[in-house]
């Protein structure tokens, strides 16, 4: 398996522009997570999906952020309009809850998208 | 209070020594606990997980869990320069939510 795939790997944009980050989870995984990582705040969970349904979006910072998972193999995280404080590395991770005692098995992370908003 | 707390370090140990990384969590109902390693510029990768009280060993790594004290640790024996990275503690809480600590930076000095 190719692992979790994210695109783009790097994105530089200007304040006010729309940014769309993409993620393809590992085939067969039924949970997908979006994280944001900064030096100051560490790794923050933004939203997670289970079986394509958003379960918890309490980490989404504001209405400028939205996420979708139209099918089991694709998810997007959109920021509109973007602001300089959104600059961070955004990770997508996937896991499988099937057969897991805890309800969540280990998460496999994608390579991340480094976003810079000027 | 944060859900998961780690000492940010940096922690420096000489090559061959034992590195001890610590983590505390706030949700007493948490069920599963993970240690991830993250090299600079890379994504986190799982190195250990533990569900039950006590110790779990995997090669040079030992995870220790004490649910009564809400404490989980990671010991790295015979530390190598290649172990230099940031180590993230993660907890799956009773509400089935996943929380990461901010990480501890470890440097192994040759």
Contacts between the chains, C-beta under 8 A, distances in Angstrom:
chain1	res1	chain2	res2	distance
A	33	B	98	7.0
A	35	B	100	7.8
A	41	B	102	7.6
A	42	B	88	7.9
A	42	B	100	6.5
A	42	B	101	7.0
A	42	B	102	3.4
A	42	B	103	6.0
A	43	B	44	7.3
A	43	B	88	6.5
A	43	B	100	4.3
A	43	B	102	7.6
A	43	B	103	7.5
A	44	B	100	7.9
A	45	B	97	7.5
A	45	B	98	6.1
A	45	B	99	7.2
A	45	B	100	7.5
A	48	B	98	7.3
A	56	B	97	6.2
A	91	B	43	6.0
A	91	B	44	7.6
A	101	B	31	7.9
A	101	B	32	7.8
A	101	B	51	6.7
A	102	B	31	4.8
A	102	B	32	3.7
A	102	B	51	6.5
A	102	B	92	5.4
A	103	B	31	7.5
A	103	B	92	7.1
A	103	B	96	5.2
A	104	B	32	6.8
A	104	B	92	4.9
A	104	B	96	6.7
A	104	B	98	6.3
A	106	B	34	6.5
A	106	B	46	4.5
A	106	B	49	6.2
A	107	B	34	8.0
A	107	B	46	7.3
A	107	B	90	7.9
A	107	B	98	7.1
A	108	B	46	7.8
A	109	B	43	3.9
A	109	B	44	5.1
A	109	B	45	7.1
A	110	B	43	6.4
A	111	B	42	7.7
A	111	B	43	5.6
A	112	B	43	5.4
